[in-house]
């Protein structure tokens, strides 16, 4: 059997310990992999690689296209960007896959029937990392959601459900509040769900969905959601099922994939040989499935389950009544190796399809003609110490303007005209200017003229957002209260 080259990153903190344990198990199971080690993480950051990934490591990653990565420490402060986010975006790893299954009674949990998979969009949302300080007291993060980004992860979720014979896919958004971004995700979910009539589908709002994951997780099968919600919900699910130290994850793209434990680098216990390697072991199992090695994945997973069933536990999952012996990181790896070829008795035996490679769906672009996009106005954000919106509006209209001042909003709330009394207003003002009340199209030259007028009057312009209609439908939200 030919060996598959993979990139291996030992990481920081407890990373080297759990990686050594995981690779020892893979070697004992005769996994057909050829590890190529790269140095990425804290040392690379501090040696001048701003992304935490030196060029030599990038060269290896692009060559193998498969990464098994231990946890990384991102130095605090100084503008360091998350290495995980960098890898996901640079490699187009659009789907994060996190299985969460109860291991009761070996690992105590209240929810013995829990068996769900969370598939999280991995490139967009607030994790785009587009942030600004705009005034003395106001900061901004931009949430970006695209139709192709939604379609890729939603199609993957349905394909995953079909491939592994799951019965239901649940979409989770907050589209009752974020009607455009989350509304798009929900809309695309509804469109794609029609193509999978063999799979049940439902949509839930994020807050109640998170509560249900924490209290009734058995009602879920496959969850698909946006980046931030998925990050939160998957950690809730992992903790509910027993421990974040048990969970691994896969980051799937069209041309590459990365596999990692979901926990951090835990520097407080680094070098003490007591970290639980289970998260990285499970990440390696997901890697083997991605590489279409189901038999070896089963071999390792069943041995791991048998070790847990026999009460061989690291300290993080120690429990009186279920733990027979508390072991170190290395001892746990040895216990798994000793049980290769064995299967659990009380826990469900791992049993995978003969072909575990999911055909990654391509994005299907809409065949319709492009929308008619018309410029109808502009939102201009001003930094002004004026606290009375009526006074501010009067000053803005003191001289004739190229466009009509339609409204003022502060922190998303309409404050003029007819705003609520006693509302706190920061120095961050959204001033909405339109051509006229009927949203007729305007020429951008009128916007430029308006900006020149405001500049000449001494207004401090923070940013602008053009206002468009698409086939007559507003491409912008109203302020709260409008």
HELIX and SHEET records of a PDB file:
HELIX    1   1 UNK A   15  UNK A   28  1                                  14    
HELIX    2   2 UNK A   42  UNK A   46  1                                   5    
HELIX    3   3 UNK A   55  UNK A   64  1                                  10    
HELIX    4   4 UNK A   83  UNK A   90  1                                   8    
HELIX    5   5 UNK A  126  UNK A  128  5                                   3    
HELIX    6   6 UNK A  147  UNK A  163  1                                  17    
HELIX    7   7 UNK A  181  UNK A  193  1                                  13    
HELIX    8   8 UNK A  206  UNK A  215  1                                  10    
HELIX    9   9 UNK A  217  UNK A  219  5                                   3    
HELIX   10  10 UNK A  227  UNK A  241  1                                  15    
HELIX   11  11 UNK A  244  UNK A  246  5                                   3    
HELIX   12  12 UNK A  267  UNK A  269  5                                   3    
HELIX   13  13 UNK A  278  UNK A  290  1                                  13    
HELIX   14  14 UNK A  294  UNK A  309  1                                  16    
HELIX   15  15 UNK A  315  UNK A  317  5                                   3    
HELIX   16  16 UNK A  329  UNK A  338  1                                  10    
HELIX   17  17 UNK A  389  UNK A  396  1                                   8    
HELIX   18  18 UNK A  444  UNK A  456  1                                  13    
SHEET    1   A10 UNK A  33  UNK A  38  0                                        
SHEET    2   A10 UNK A   4  UNK A   9  1                                        
SHEET    3   A10 UNK A  66  UNK A  69  1                                        
SHEET    4   A10 UNK A 257  UNK A 261  1                                        
SHEET    5   A10 UNK A 248  UNK A 252 -1                                        
SHEET    6   A10 UNK A  95  UNK A 101 -1                                        
SHEET    7   A10 UNK A 115  UNK A 121 -1                                        
SHEET    8   A10 UNK A 222  UNK A 225  1                                        
SHEET    9   A10 UNK A 168  UNK A 173  1                                        
SHEET   10   A10 UNK A 200  UNK A 205  1                                        
SHEET    1   B 2 UNK A 131  UNK A 133  0                                        
SHEET    2   B 2 UNK A 139  UNK A 141 -1                                        
SHEET    1   C 2 UNK A 312  UNK A 313  0                                        
SHEET    2   C 2 UNK A 325  UNK A 326  1                                        
SHEET    1   D 6 UNK A 413  UNK A 416  0                                        
SHEET    2   D 6 UNK A 404  UNK A 410 -1                                        
SHEET    3   D 6 UNK A 428  UNK A 434 -1                                        
SHEET    4   D 6 UNK A 373  UNK A 383 -1                                        
SHEET    5   D 6 UNK A 461  UNK A 470 -1                                        
SHEET    6   D 6 UNK A 473  UNK A 474 -1                                        
END                                                                             
